[in-house]
Amino acid sequence: MNEATADGDVREHAYEYDVVVVGGGPVGENVAERVRSAGLTAVIVERDLLGGECSYWACEPSKALLRPVLARADALRVPGLRRAAEGPLDVDAVLAHRDAMAFHWKDDAQADWLDSVSVDLVRGHGRLDGPRRVTVTTPEGDTVRLAARHAVVLGTGSVPSLPPVPGLDRVRPWTSREATGARRVPGSLAVVGGGVVAVEMATAWQALGSKVTLLVIEDHLLGRMEPFVGEMAEDGLREAGVDIRYGTAVESLRRHDAAGGRAPLRITLSTGEELTADEILFATGRTPRTRDVGLDTVGLAPGDRLAVDDTYRVTAVPDGWLYAVGDVNGRALLTHQGKYQARIAGAVIAARAAGRPVDDAPWGAHAGTADTAAVPQVVFGVPEVAAVGLTTVEADRTGRRVDVVDHDMTGIAGAHQYGEGYRGRARMLVDPERGTVVGVTFAGPGVAELVHSATFAVAAEIPLERLWHAVPAFPTIGEVWLRLLEAYRDGTPAAHGQDTADTRPTPRFSQLPERIRLEDTVAERPASPPASADAAVTPDWWLIRMGGI
Ligand SMILES: Cc1cc2nc3c(=O)[nH]c(=O)nc-3n(C[C@H](O)[C@H](O)[C@H](O)COP(=O)(O)OP(=O)(O)OC[C@H]3O[C@@H](n4cnc5c(N)ncnc54)[C@H](O)[C@@H]3O)c2cc1C
């Protein structure tokens, strides 16, 4: 490490590290910690708060706003709790909880953690300055020049994409930052978009007391997920009182600020109608943050998408010293997936630095694979949605052939225990040749915590025959797994994709271990099931008997 002399009022410093990480979001922090734990020196450059978008303006505050909403929706279905759960949310308490979950927008704890793992921090805006070099402009106006012996890692995240709507720049619209950080509940809120952020924020602010209108340019919600998910999300939002308008874009915006306050917005819609709202949230996607990071100094255009290989090296830059992880590479815009990339990138940078072999075959220690093949995602709405891997939407797009099994979760005993009038649905996609699960989607109350079981199945490529031995506990919603396997075994799953003439060998039933074939167990059924208040639970009772409980 060396330090240059001061030059007039503006001081300049120069340091050298093994690895320089630009961006101290969850992903940048993780890659720095990983290379440090492998014995390399590392520094993070952060222009704002350590912890990034996720900690202060995305995952944490949004889920803090939603948790009371989901808990109340669940409680309203539990006998004995309904009366206690009725009535409005305590808005002040919810916002105070949100503030606490966002660490009151202070990053002292994260800075302490960074210190504890011996990663240095330079506060300021970092830009590439030619190969293996980064120049930082600090808040004080100083310049810090950083040189990397082995790698520079860009983890600069993403920014909201805003559509080119006339008047937008003058009305100070909400983006995800205001939607997760607002300190006041607007009387009315227009939400533009039909994706996860739009659905989650419409759910939260409607429950907190806003009159929410959802403006969706498509004719459905959550279009990247299974179609039934969008339908169930729509039902949930409408039941909560959200006004959903499909096929509707924003044409223009006006706001004439009243003295000392924000006058209502006038929103002209593509349908010709005019809508008035106190605030408007644009939840219309994200753009990787590459505009002001010095890409031009390494032969790339500012704002370019950073294509990476599976070890997260930027492919357009020679010599393999530049890596990009997290939102900025656009592979999977989720914290957990970015942190996975960080673990892989950290390991491969350390391996290359030490001259060790690199295992970059799919699913190898140094190859990002799950961030394309097995991406889990939860939508914290009413109902919850949990999905991983392939969907029929994606199978259609890519022409991949899969078997599709659906199950109505209404009849599962654990679902009845969870709440009265439970409505839920599950879909499993199976690779017919390999007999493995390649995608799962659940929608219904309480399904968020099921997502990791599905992620195991998809990422580990567990054969269906073996999944039969993963016995779900009774009475949990997880018994949906058994129902899906049974439906696949007994039913005729829809073959999805090309070649519907279907020349496949008959799979499933013939592949099942003898002892769990249906005909072997039917004989054990009682002559008549016990009387039950709800006929839908009887199949589960049979299964308990068969299990010998
Ligand atoms: C409303 C909302 C809710 C979300 N909820 C979830 C959720 O529940 N679960 C989930 O997994 N994901 C969620 N996400 C996505 C998640 O927030 C992102 O995937 C995650 O934050 C990406 O992490 P990152 O480190 O790549 O980028 P970021 O978190 O954006 O961090 C990038 C960091 O780099 C810094 N930076 C940028 N440029 C420079 C520069 N030139 N110099 C120095 N520093 C720089 C920034 O200040 C920032 O701190 C949500 C997103 C939104 C918008």
The ligand as an ORCA input file, in Angstrom:
! r2SCAN-3c Opt
* xyz 0 1
  C     -38.725     -2.868     -4.254
  C     -37.760     -3.997     -4.423
  C     -37.895     -5.112     -3.629
  C     -37.008     -6.167     -3.757
  N     -37.190     -7.255     -2.975
  C     -36.346     -8.297     -3.075
  C     -36.511     -9.435     -2.246
  O     -37.442     -9.527     -1.455
  N     -35.629    -10.438     -2.382
  C     -34.584    -10.381     -3.256
  O     -33.812    -11.333     -3.329
  N     -34.395     -9.309     -4.048
  C     -35.247     -8.270     -3.976
  N     -35.050     -7.169     -4.747
  C     -33.858     -7.118     -5.627
  C     -32.594     -6.724     -4.827
  O     -32.799     -5.508     -4.172
  C     -31.394     -6.626     -5.749
  O     -31.307     -7.796     -6.530
  C     -30.107     -6.460     -4.949
  O     -30.128     -5.288     -4.191
  C     -28.906     -6.438     -5.891
  O     -27.734     -6.312     -5.141
  P     -26.436     -5.661     -5.791
  O     -25.385     -5.703     -4.728
  O     -26.157     -6.275     -7.092
  O     -26.844     -4.151     -6.101
  P     -27.341     -2.982     -5.141
  O     -28.055     -3.494     -3.972
  O     -28.017     -2.002     -6.027
  O     -25.982     -2.349     -4.607
  C     -25.112     -1.668     -5.462
  C     -24.261     -0.739     -4.631
  O     -23.284     -0.154     -5.469
  C     -23.145      1.211     -5.139
  N     -22.618      1.889     -6.318
  C     -23.185      1.969     -7.538
  N     -22.367      2.610     -8.395
  C     -21.264      2.925     -7.696
  C     -20.063      3.578     -8.034
  N     -19.818      3.998     -9.262
  N     -19.130      3.745     -7.049
  C     -19.347      3.296     -5.801
  N     -20.467      2.670     -5.435
  C     -21.402      2.474     -6.370
  C     -24.558      1.639     -4.775
  O     -24.541      2.793     -3.980
  C     -25.052      0.409     -4.033
  O     -24.770      0.479     -2.655
  C     -35.940     -6.099     -4.678
  C     -35.785     -4.979     -5.481
  C     -36.689     -3.938     -5.363
  C     -36.487     -2.729     -6.224
*
